[in-house]
C-alpha cells in the first residue's frame, strides 16, 4: 500500500458540539480515493445546527449513526489501517480542537489553497 492521507470535515451543532464527521482516505501520489467514511454522532445531531438539514446528503457514502467514542474508535482504525500520518482539513484548527482524540496525527490546514485563487491556480475565475 502506498502513502495515504486523510481529508476530514466536521459539522457542529448550535452549541458547538460535533454532530458529524466525514473522512476520505486517498493515495498521496495518485489522489485515488481508497475509503470514504461518514459518521453522524448520536444523540448530538438531534440538537441541530446550521447544517442539520444536509446531514444525510452524503453523495452515496454510507451513513453510520454512532456514539462519539465509537465513531472515533472507527476513525482511528481506518486511519491506522491505511497508515495515515497526515490529516488535511479546511480550517484545520477548528476541526483539530473539536477532535482532540486525533491529536497524534499531523494536521494540515488547506484553507488558503482551497479558497484563494492566488494560492491555487486550479480554482476557476468567477468573473
C-alpha positions in Angstrom: 0.0 0.0 0.0 1.3 3.4 -0.9 1.4 6.5 1.2 -2.0 7.6 2.3 -3.5 10.8 3.7 -6.9 11.8 5.0 -9.2 14.8 4.4 -11.6 15.4 7.2 -14.6 17.7 7.8 -16.8 18.1 10.8 -20.2 19.8 11.3 -21.2 21.2 14.6 -24.4 22.0 16.4 -25.6 25.4 17.5 -23.8 24.6 20.8 -20.5 23.9 19.1 -20.6 20.1 19.5 -19.5 17.8 16.7 -22.6 16.3 15.1 -20.9 14.7 12.1 -17.5 13.7 10.8 -16.7 12.8 7.2 -13.3 11.4 6.1 -11.8 10.5 2.8 -8.6 8.4 2.6 -6.6 8.9 -0.6 -3.3 7.9 -2.1 -0.6 10.6 -1.7 0.8 10.1 -5.2 -2.3 9.4 -7.3 -5.0 11.0 -5.3 -7.1 7.9 -5.8 -9.7 7.6 -3.1 -9.4 4.4 -1.1 -12.1 4.8 1.5 -14.9 7.2 2.5 -16.5 7.2 5.9 -19.2 9.4 7.4 -20.4 9.4 11.0 -23.4 11.2 12.5 -22.9 11.5 16.2 -25.8 10.2 18.3 -27.5 11.8 20.2 -25.7 15.2 19.5 -27.0 15.5 16.0 -30.6 15.8 17.4 -29.6 19.2 18.9 -29.5 20.8 15.5 -27.1 23.1 13.8 -26.5 25.2 10.7 -26.1 22.2 8.5 -28.6 19.8 10.1 -30.7 19.7 7.0 -27.8 18.2 4.9 -26.5 15.6 7.3 -28.0 12.9 5.1 -26.7 14.3 1.8 -23.6 12.1 1.6 -23.4 11.6 -2.1 -23.8 7.9 -1.8 -21.4 7.4 1.2 -22.9 5.1 3.8 -24.0 6.9 7.0 -23.2 5.4 10.3 -25.0 6.9 13.3 -22.9 6.2 16.3 -21.9 7.4 19.8 -18.9 9.7 19.6 -16.5 7.2 21.3 -17.4 4.5 18.7 -17.1 6.9 15.8 -13.6 8.0 17.0 -12.6 4.4 17.5 -13.7 3.5 14.0 -11.9 6.6 12.6 -8.6 5.7 14.3 -8.9 2.1 13.0 -9.4 3.3 9.4 -6.5 5.8 9.7 -4.2 3.2 11.2 -5.2 0.5 8.7 -4.1 2.8 5.8 -1.1 4.1 7.7 -2.3 7.7 7.6 0.0 10.2 9.2 -1.4 13.4 7.8 -5.0 14.8 8.1 -5.9 17.7 5.8 -8.8 20.0 6.7 -10.3 23.3 5.7 -9.8 25.5 8.8 -7.9 22.6 10.4 -7.5 24.4 13.8 -11.3 24.2 14.2 -11.6 20.5 13.5 -8.5 19.7 15.4 -9.8 21.4 18.6 -13.1 19.5 18.2 -11.4 16.2 17.6 -8.6 16.2 20.2 -8.7 12.4 20.2 -6.9 12.6 16.9 -4.2 15.0 18.0 -1.5 12.3 17.5 -1.8 12.8 13.7 -0.2 15.7 11.8 -2.9 18.2 10.9 -2.5 20.4 7.8 -4.8 23.4 7.1 -5.8 23.6 3.4 -7.9 26.8 3.8 -5.5 29.0 1.9 -5.0 26.7 -1.1 -8.7 25.6 -1.2 -10.2 29.1 -1.0 -7.9 31.6 -2.7 -7.0 31.5 -6.4 -3.7 33.3 -5.9 -2.6 30.2 -4.0 -4.2 27.6 -6.2 -4.3 28.3 -10.0 -6.7 25.3 -10.5 -9.5 27.3 -9.0 -11.6 28.9 -11.8 -12.0 32.6 -12.3 -15.5 33.6 -11.4 -15.8 36.8 -13.5 
